[in-house]
Amino acid sequence: MKLVSGRASDGRGQMRDRQRRDRAMTPLIRERYPSMTSLQLDFDFSDDQKFSPAPQVIVLHPPARAYLIFACPYGDCDGEFNLSPAVDELVNSGESQDQGQLRCSGRRSGGRESHGSCCLVLEYQLKVHRR
């Protein structure tokens, strides 16, 4: 018999499993965005905690999956950031750059300071390179 607890880490595990399945079924960049030669995503994080996650830079090339949903960098959070609508809008607009902000919708299960809703904000910059 398998025991299941209600911790957010269990929710994070389920989210990771779902993301693995969804990523495997997502088309390649070259299929979804044929004119794109690369996509650069710059992430900067902020919240009300003493230490925020480090900035990140991700570059996707045509053979990569066009999976644009990223897990919250907090290990005890079950939230994620979906950049698919922002990338779709940027590609369709013909522009080469965009920026915006997303708030994590997840819940944290850590110590008493972070228990409850995640307050992490993702400030992103998108750069599309085309043929």
C-alpha positions as CSV (number, residue, x, y, z in Angstrom):
1,M,0.0,0.0,0.0
2,K,1.4,3.4,-1.0
3,L,1.1,6.2,1.5
4,V,0.4,9.7,0.3
5,S,0.9,12.9,2.2
6,G,-0.5,16.4,1.5
7,R,2.8,18.2,1.5
8,A,3.6,20.7,-1.3
9,S,6.7,18.6,-2.1
10,D,4.2,15.9,-3.2
11,G,2.5,18.5,-5.3
12,R,5.8,19.5,-6.8
13,G,6.6,15.9,-7.6
14,Q,3.2,15.5,-9.4
15,M,3.9,18.8,-11.2
16,R,7.3,17.5,-12.3
17,D,5.8,14.3,-13.6
18,R,3.1,16.2,-15.5
19,Q,5.8,18.6,-16.9
20,R,7.9,15.6,-18.1
21,R,4.9,14.1,-19.9
22,D,3.8,17.5,-21.4
23,R,7.4,18.3,-22.5
24,A,7.7,15.0,-24.3
25,M,4.5,15.8,-26.3
26,T,5.4,19.4,-27.1
27,P,6.6,20.1,-30.7
28,L,10.1,21.3,-31.4
29,I,10.9,25.0,-31.7
30,R,11.6,24.5,-35.4
31,E,8.0,23.1,-35.8
32,R,6.2,25.6,-33.6
33,Y,8.2,28.7,-34.6
34,P,9.7,27.9,-38.1
35,S,11.3,31.3,-38.5
36,M,13.1,31.3,-35.1
37,T,16.8,30.5,-34.9
38,S,16.9,30.9,-31.1
39,L,15.0,32.2,-28.1
40,Q,16.7,33.7,-25.1
41,L,14.8,34.0,-21.8
42,D,16.3,36.1,-19.1
43,F,14.8,35.6,-15.6
44,D,15.2,37.8,-12.6
45,F,13.3,36.9,-9.4
46,S,12.1,39.0,-6.5
47,D,10.0,38.4,-3.4
48,D,9.6,39.5,0.2
49,Q,12.2,36.9,1.5
50,K,15.7,37.8,2.5
51,F,17.3,35.7,-0.3
52,S,15.8,35.4,-3.8
53,P,16.7,32.8,-6.4
54,A,19.7,33.8,-8.7
55,P,19.0,35.2,-12.1
56,Q,18.8,32.7,-15.0
57,V,19.4,32.8,-18.7
58,I,18.0,30.1,-20.9
59,V,18.6,29.8,-24.6
60,L,16.5,27.5,-26.8
61,H,17.5,26.4,-30.3
62,P,15.4,24.8,-33.1
63,P,16.0,21.2,-32.0
64,A,14.7,22.0,-28.4
65,R,11.1,21.3,-27.3
66,A,9.0,24.4,-27.4
67,Y,8.0,23.7,-23.8
68,L,7.8,27.1,-22.1
69,I,6.5,26.3,-18.6
70,F,9.1,26.6,-15.8
71,A,8.9,25.4,-12.3
72,C,9.2,27.9,-9.4
73,P,12.8,27.7,-8.3
74,Y,11.8,27.3,-4.7
75,G,12.2,23.6,-3.9
76,D,9.2,23.7,-1.5
77,C,6.8,25.3,-4.0
78,D,4.4,23.6,-6.3
79,G,4.0,26.6,-8.6
80,E,5.2,27.3,-12.1
81,F,5.5,30.1,-14.7
82,N,3.9,29.7,-18.1
83,L,5.7,31.9,-20.7
84,S,3.9,30.3,-23.8
85,P,1.4,33.1,-24.2
86,A,4.2,35.8,-24.0
87,V,6.4,34.0,-26.5
88,D,3.5,33.3,-28.9
89,E,2.5,37.0,-28.8
90,L,6.1,38.1,-29.3
91,V,6.7,35.8,-32.3
92,N,3.3,36.8,-33.9
93,S,4.0,40.5,-33.4
94,G,7.2,40.4,-35.5
95,E,9.1,42.2,-32.7
96,S,12.4,40.8,-31.5
97,Q,12.1,41.6,-27.7
98,D,9.6,41.7,-25.0
99,Q,9.5,41.9,-21.2
100,G,7.0,41.3,-18.5
101,Q,6.3,40.0,-15.1
102,L,4.6,36.9,-13.7
103,R,3.7,36.0,-10.2
104,C,4.0,32.4,-9.0
105,S,0.6,30.9,-8.3
106,G,2.0,28.0,-6.2
107,R,2.0,27.2,-2.5
108,R,5.1,26.7,-0.3
109,S,5.4,24.2,2.5
110,G,8.7,25.3,4.0
111,G,9.3,26.9,7.4
112,R,6.9,29.1,9.2
113,E,8.1,32.2,7.3
114,S,7.3,30.8,3.9
115,H,4.2,28.6,4.6
116,G,1.3,29.4,2.3
117,S,1.2,31.3,-1.0
118,C,4.4,31.8,-2.8
119,C,5.3,35.5,-3.2
120,L,8.0,35.0,-6.0
121,V,7.8,37.4,-8.9
122,L,9.4,36.5,-12.2
123,E,10.6,39.5,-14.3
124,Y,11.4,38.2,-17.7
125,Q,13.0,39.4,-20.9
126,L,12.5,37.5,-24.2
127,K,14.7,37.8,-27.2
128,V,13.8,36.1,-30.5
129,H,16.4,35.7,-33.2
130,R,15.0,34.9,-36.7
131,R,16.3,33.7,-40.0
